[in-house]
Amino acid sequence: MKIETLELDTERTLREIIALIAEKKGEQTVTLDMREFSIPTDFFVITQGDNPKQVKAIADSILEKLPRE
């Protein structure tokens, strides 16, 4: 797979995650671009929920709706 394709897949996945967070009313979402560092991740996404139940719903939604690789 070409690097350009991987970058597009990564950015598409990031957009999907942000959309899922917004769907569950996550607040103050921040995305950190980690591609410059030598760690096995491209982006780190942080968000906030009003209570533990909402935070769990956000996490569950992401885990259920995104494909596992």
For each residue, the residues with C-beta under 8 A, 3 or more apart:
1: 5 6
2: 5 6
3: 6 7
4: 7 8
5: 1 2 8 9
6: 1 2 3 9 10
7: 3 4 10 11
8: 4 5 11 12
9: 5 6 12 13
10: 6 7 13 14 42 43
11: 7 8 14 15
12: 8 9 15 16
13: 9 10 16 17 66
14: 10 11 17 18 31 42 43 45
15: 11 12 18 19
16: 12 13 19 20 65 66
17: 13 14 20 21 45 62 66
18: 14 15 21 22 29 31 45
19: 15 16 22 23
20: 16 17 23 24 58 61 62 65 66
21: 17 18 24 26 29 45 47 58 62
22: 18 19 25 26 29
23: 19 20 61
24: 20 21 49 54 57 58 61
25: 22 49 50 54
26: 21 22 29 47 48 49 54 58
27: 47 48 49 50
28: 47 48
29: 18 21 22 26 45 46 47 48
30: 45 46 47
31: 14 18 43 44 45 46
32: 43 44 45 46
33: 36 42 43
34: 37 39 41 42 43 44
35: 42 43
36: 33
37: 34
38:
39: 34
40:
41: 34 44
42: 10 14 33 34 35
43: 10 14 31 32 33 34 35
44: 31 32 34 41
45: 14 17 18 21 29 30 31 32
46: 29 30 31 32
47: 21 26 27 28 29 30 58
48: 26 27 28 29
49: 24 25 26 27 52 54 55 57 58
50: 25 27 54
51: 54 55
52: 49 55 56
53: 56 57
54: 24 25 26 49 50 51 57 58
55: 49 51 52 58 59
56: 52 53 59 60
57: 24 49 53 54 60 61
58: 20 21 24 26 47 49 54 55 61 62
59: 55 56 62 63
60: 56 57 63 64
61: 20 23 24 57 58 64 65
62: 17 20 21 58 59 65 66
63: 59 60 66
64: 60 61
65: 16 20 61 62
66: 13 16 17 20 62 63
67:
68:
69:
